[in-house]
Amino acid sequence: MTLALEPYVNRTVCVITADGRNIVGTLRGFDQTINIILDDSHERVFSTTSGVEQVPLGLYIIRGDNVAIIGDINQEQDSKLVLSNIKAEPLNPVVH
């Protein structure tokens, strides 16, 4: 599985955590247990009443057992989003 992350190193990714958080940043590294290191990261906090809030995190490490999904971000499309206009329910935690 870890080899599948190699192409994403030094690219902007979105990580959905098991507790429902949405964290975006530059993937700088990972290990065999999918612990990941993100640089220039921020959390996107969704709300049904106000737009998406971006909370700066900077350099951030996420334990592998808390990673639910990792996906590549198309920066061109992402820069066109008006996050203040997006209203959505926050994600629920993953239930095993």
Beta strands, then each sheet from edge to edge (+ up, - down):
strand 1: 12-17
strand 2: 22-30
strand 3: 36-45
strand 4: 53-62
strand 5: 67-72
sheet 1: 4+ 3- 2+ 1- 5+
end
